[in-house]
Amino acid sequence: MTAVLGVQFSPHGTLHLLRAGQDAGHQIGDRVLYPTEGGPAVATVVWTGDVSVDDSVPQCLGSASVSDLAVDADDRRRRAEIDLVARTLIARHELPMKVLAVDLQRPEGGGELAVVYYTAPDRVDFRGLLGDLARVLGCRLDLRQVGDRDAARLTSDLGSCGRAACCTSCLCILEPAADRRQPHPSETGMCGRQMCCMRFTPDQEVEERVED
């Protein structure tokens, strides 16, 4: 068994796991550092426990310092600015794109990379948009189109049950549920598909609920 932290980057956001390492004294509400491709990111501890995990689960980089929290606040403001500019220019270009989230990375080589996640009914020619975004924002950009489940994971808050949406909870670590049949409306998640939690519900109980 390993001391593990469950952390989130935003309230009701996707749950990520961290191995606590030698510093296993973190409590719920603590701000800690999570390793990412763009460098350490500040996250909030929302769960602690001893569970079995493999080496793919990253290790906590320690508590966030005052300077770490200041950088995180600046990053949040910058992401909000990028989000607003992206939405404004998308509307100006009349493109069928919906911005879901913005990620900000600062690779070791220097510079700033803004990753904009979006949905669209089909492939979009956003070359003109990309040029305008780069000129206004003064940074490198990566526009990534995502599918239904990833879109729900990026934007979901609470599910119809009143708890955190399946795709943002520990269920996101498991394989998403495959629809066993056409889901009842009460079993449909924010992604438009059968809720992942239904994989833990016996078929007989599901059929009884539908009949009721």
N, C-alpha and C positions, 0 to 999 in steps of 0.2 A: 504494500500500500504506500501511496505517495501523498504528501501534503499538497493539496491543489487549491488554487484560487479560481473562482468564477468572476470574471470582470466584464464590464461594459464600457464602451466609449461614450454612450449617451443614455439617458433614462429610457428604459424599455427597449434598448438596442440589442443587437445580437450578443448572446453570451459567448465569451471566449474563455478558454481554460489556460491556466499558467501553473507550472510547477513552482511551488513556493521556494524550493531550495533550502539553503541553510537558514534563511530568515523566514521562519514559519509563524511568526507572531502577528501577521497582518490581520486586521479586524474588518468587518463589514463597514463600508464607508471610507476606508483608507484609499488614498490616491497612490497608485503604483505605476511603474514603467513597463510597458509591453513592447517587446522587440518587433519592429516592422521593417519592410524593405527600405522605407524612407528614414529609418532611425527610430529611437525610442519614442513611444506615444503614451500620453497620460491616460489611464483608465481607472475606473472606480471599482473597488471590490464589492461584490453583491452576494458572494457565497464563499464559504470555506469548507473543506472536508478532506478526508483521507480516502482516496479511490485509486484504482489501478489504471494507469495511463502508460502509453508508450513514449518513445523518445521524440515522436513528432510533436508532442505538446511542448511549446517553448517554456523557458524558465524566466521567472520574474526578474527584472533588472534592479529591483529595489524600490524604495519609496521615492515618490516624486518630490523634488526639492522646490523651494520657493521660485527659483529661476525656471524650473521645468514647468511649473504652473503658469508663470508669466508667458512663456513661449506658447503653451497650449491655448491661453486666452487670445494671444495674437493670431494664432492659426485659426481659431474659430471665427474671429472677425474677418480674416482674409478669405476663408471658405464662404462666409456669408456674402462677401463682396463678389466673389467669382460666381456664386449661384445667381445673384441678382443680374449681373452683367450677361451671363449665359442665357437666362430666361428672356431678357430684354432683346438681345440680338437674334435669338431664335424666332421671336415674334416678328422682328423686323424683316427677317429673311423668309418669313411665312413657311417655316419648316414644320412638319408633323412630328415634332420631338417633345418629350416631356422629361424635364430634368428631375432626377430622383435624389441624387446626393453628389457631393463633391469631396474628393480626397486630396490632401495637399502633401506632397513629398518633397524632401530636400536631399537628393542623393549626395553621396560623399564627394563626388566630382564637382559639386557646387551647382548653383542655379535652383530654380523652383519648377516643379512639375505639378500641374493641376490635372487631376483625373476626374472627368465629368461622366457620371453614369446616367443613362437615359433610356427611355423606351420609345418605340416607334412602331407603327403597324407594318412597316417594311424597311428595306435598306434605304438609307438617306444619303444623298450627295451633299455633304456638309463642308466641301472644300472652301467655299466662299465664307461660310460662317467661321471656320477654323482660322482663316487669315485675319478676320476682323477681331476675333477673340484674342489672338496673339498680340495684335497691335494695341488693343485697349488695356489688356491685363499685363503685358510685358513679361510673359512667362511661357514655358513650353506647355503644351496641352495634349491630353490623351482623351478622346471621346469614346466611351465604351457602351455599346448597346447591350442590354441585358434582357433575359427572358422573364416569364411570369413569376417563377419562384424566387429568383434573385431580386426582382423588383419588390416583391412582398417582404423579403428579408431586409431590404434597405429602408423601406418606408413604414412597415407595420409597427403598431403600438400595442394595443390590447385587442385580443380576439373577442368573438361574440360571447365567450364563456366568462369574460371579465379578467382573464389571466393573460400573461404575456403570450403573444402569437407564437404558434409552434415554431415558425422559422427563425424566431429570435431567441428561443429557449434552448435547453440542452438537446432537444429533439433535432436541431439543425445539424448536430454532430452525427446523427444516425442517417441511414439511407432514407430519403423521402418516401412516403407511402405511395404505393402504386394503387390506382383506383381499382377496387375490386368489382365495382359496378357503377352505374350512374349515381353519384352521391345525392342524398337528400339535401334540400336547401340548407337545413340546419347543420349539415356536416361539411359545408363548403367553406374553405378558408379564404383569406384575403387575396390569394393568388388565383382564385377561381377554380381550384381543384380540391379534391378531398383533403380534409385536414390531416396532417401527419400524425396527430394523436390518435386517429382512428385505427392505426395499425395495432394499437394496444387494446382495442375493444373487440371482444369475441364476436364472431359473425352473428351468432344467435341473438346476442344483445342488440346488435345493430339492427337486425331485421325486426325485432320487437319494437324498437323505438320508431322505426319507419312506419309500422302498422298503426302505432298509436296516433 
